[in-house]
Amino acid sequence: MKRTLAACLIATAHCATPLPVFAQSEEIRALQQQIADLEAQNRRIMAQVAELSAHAKEMASWSLTPRQLADLELLLSRMRGMKSRREFFSLG
């Protein structure tokens, strides 16, 4: 089975066994470091998502009637194209 370079890099980023000597180039080590950095960044982001989700559950909420929801959608659709506060406050 033929493995792609990316598959080999990902596989070796997770194990202690290094690549064969012929593959130990600076480029591969740099790519492995980038993969490790991205995985660490992903773990931090997922932790933030979990924290924000938990915080959101504690916040006040309410259910809108279909009419209120339609009004809100109309208001938000008009606001999307606005570029200034003056435009926002000119809604009437």
C-alpha positions, -999 to +999 in steps of 0.1 A: +000+000+000+014+034-010+013+061+016+014+098+008+040+121+023+012+139+043-001+105+057+035+096+068+040+130+084+007+128+103+015+093+114+050+101+126+038+133+144+020+110+169+046+083+175+080+082+191+095+062+163+113+086+139+112+084+102+141+065+084+173+085+081+168+092+044+136+111+053+150+132+082+152+165+063+146+199+077+115+202+056+099+172+071+108+182+106+094+217+099+061+201+086+059+178+116+063+209+138+036+227+119+013+197+124+020+196+161+014+233+164-019+231+146-030+202+168-021+222+199-040+252+185-070+230+178-070+217+214-069+253+227-098+263+204-119+232+214-113+241+251-125+276+244-156+263+226-164+241+256-159+270+280-181+293+259-208+267+255-209+261+292-212+299+298-239+303+272-261+277+290-260+300+321-272+330+302-308+342+300-327+331+270-363+334+257-384+319+229-397+341+201-431+338+186-431+333+148-441+370+144-412+382+166-388+359+147-399+373+114-396+409+127-361+401+139-351+386+106-364+416+088-344+440+110-312+420+108-315+417+070-318+455+067-287+460+090-264+437+070-257+463+044-252+492+068-218+508+070-223+534+098-241+541+130-261+568+113-276+543+089-285+520+118-303+547+138-321+559+107-342+527+107-377+537+115 
